[in-house]
Amino acid sequence: MTIMRFATVFVFIGATFAAPAFAHDDGPRSAQDRLDTLVAQHAQANRHIAQTGQLETAQASKTQAPDDAS
């Protein structure tokens, strides 16, 4: 029982002192920079997906044989 109390107090104190280390504020400029980076990555991913879709469509249309080949 004493060990559980010690462990609980130890974890509580550790969490109390560790929380401010991870809760820093970089300010609005840093947040805007992160948002701009995410928007740019999203746009790049959309372009990549569109290019891949166009290539697959072009390859599929080349490999399809005409139905009325006589």
KOLSE-781188 format. One line per field, with one value per residue (C-alpha): x, y, z; residue number from 1. Coordinates in pm, 1 decimal, decimal comma. Layout:
BEGIN
u X_...
v Y_...
w Z_...
n NUM_...
This chain:
BEGIN
u 0,0_284,2_447,8_123,9_98,5_461,7_409,4_96,0_267,7_571,2_361,1_155,5_462,9_629,8_324,0_294,2_648,6_649,2_327,0_470,0_760,3_523,0_267,8_473,3_318,8_507,6_281,7_56,1_335,6_454,1_98,0_46,4_370,5_254,4_-82,0_85,8_304,2_2,3_-187,3_111,4_146,3_-225,1_-203,1_99,6_-80,4_-384,4_-163,9_5,3_-328,8_-463,3_-153,8_-173,5_-541,9_-473,8_-195,7_-414,9_-699,5_-468,3_-317,4_-661,6_-789,1_-483,5_-522,8_-895,5_-974,8_-1264,8_-1584,2_-1687,4_-1357,4_-1452,4
v 0,0_237,4_163,4_247,8_581,2_657,2_563,2_775,8_1078,1_1024,7_1009,4_1311,0_1522,1_1409,5_1496,8_1833,5_1932,1_1776,2_1940,8_2293,9_2156,2_2025,2_2306,5_2591,4_2840,4_2921,7_3210,4_3286,2_3311,5_2958,9_2827,7_3000,8_2848,9_2500,2_2560,0_2681,4_2370,4_2142,1_2321,4_2288,4_1917,2_1867,3_2042,9_1834,3_1513,6_1614,7_1678,3_1342,3_1161,2_1340,5_1251,2_888,6_874,7_1022,9_771,8_479,7_603,7_645,9_299,4_141,0_302,7_180,0_-178,0_-206,3_-378,9_-256,5_-457,0_-464,0_-585,9_-783,6
w 0,0_80,5_-254,9_-439,0_-260,9_-338,9_-703,9_-728,2_-575,9_-797,3_-1115,0_-1011,1_-940,1_-1261,3_-1467,6_-1297,3_-1384,2_-1732,4_-1856,8_-1899,6_-2101,1_-2368,4_-2350,8_-2492,6_-2733,8_-3051,2_-3135,0_-3428,8_-3686,4_-3618,5_-3632,9_-3968,3_-4099,0_-3997,8_-4163,7_-4484,0_-4486,2_-4446,0_-4723,7_-4957,5_-4877,8_-4942,0_-5279,5_-5376,4_-5279,1_-5484,7_-5789,9_-5744,4_-5714,6_-6023,0_-6227,4_-6119,2_-6210,7_-6555,8_-6621,9_-6519,4_-6738,4_-7037,3_-6988,8_-6952,8_-7271,2_-7465,7_-7345,1_-7415,7_-7743,4_-7954,7_-7902,3_-8269,5_-8413,1_-8726,0
n 1_2_3_4_5_6_7_8_9_10_11_12_13_14_15_16_17_18_19_20_21_22_23_24_25_26_27_28_29_30_31_32_33_34_35_36_37_38_39_40_41_42_43_44_45_46_47_48_49_50_51_52_53_54_55_56_57_58_59_60_61_62_63_64_65_66_67_68_69_70
